[in-house]
Amino acid sequence: MDTKDFFSTRDIARACGVSTQAIRNWVIEKKVKDVQKAGGRRVFIQADMDRFVAFAKSRKERKM
């Protein structure tokens, strides 16, 4: 994935193999952290991206 300052909800969802709604739910449930930018847009930094992917991977492993 490209190195950039912020990742969108869609970027995170694609990396995790889940829907954008799942990402929003995880934020609401405080399982992962987001950053609110001006205008209310939800974005994530690289460290958050790494945590999302690890969290998604652990959920998929538990379902197996």
C-alpha positions in Angstrom: 0.0 0.0 0.0 1.2 3.5 -0.7 2.8 5.6 2.0 0.5 8.4 2.8 -0.4 10.6 5.8 -4.0 9.5 6.2 -6.2 6.5 5.2 -9.9 6.6 4.5 -12.5 4.3 5.9 -12.6 2.6 2.4 -8.8 2.1 2.4 -9.0 0.4 5.8 -12.0 -1.7 4.8 -10.3 -3.0 1.7 -7.1 -3.8 3.6 -9.1 -5.8 6.2 -11.5 -7.4 3.8 -14.5 -6.0 5.5 -17.2 -3.5 4.8 -16.9 0.2 5.5 -19.8 -0.2 7.9 -17.8 -2.8 9.9 -15.0 -0.2 10.2 -17.5 2.5 11.5 -18.9 -0.1 14.0 -15.4 -0.9 15.3 -14.8 2.8 15.8 -18.1 3.3 17.6 -17.3 0.2 19.8 -13.9 1.7 20.5 -12.1 -1.3 19.1 -10.0 0.9 16.9 -9.2 4.7 16.9 -9.9 7.2 14.2 -9.1 10.9 13.7 -11.9 13.4 12.9 -10.8 16.0 10.4 -12.5 19.3 9.6 -15.9 18.6 8.2 -16.3 15.4 10.2 -14.4 13.2 7.8 -13.0 10.1 9.5 -9.4 9.2 8.7 -6.8 6.9 10.1 -3.0 7.2 10.5 -0.6 4.4 9.5 -0.4 3.0 13.1 -4.2 2.7 13.1 -4.1 1.0 9.7 -1.7 -1.6 11.2 -4.0 -2.1 14.2 -7.1 -2.5 12.0 -5.4 -5.2 9.9 -4.2 -7.0 13.0 -7.7 -6.8 14.6 -9.4 -8.0 11.4 -7.0 -10.9 11.1 -7.5 -12.0 14.7 -11.3 -11.9 14.2 -11.0 -14.1 11.0 -8.8 -16.6 12.8 -11.3 -16.9 15.7 -14.1 -17.7 13.2 -12.1 -20.6 11.7 
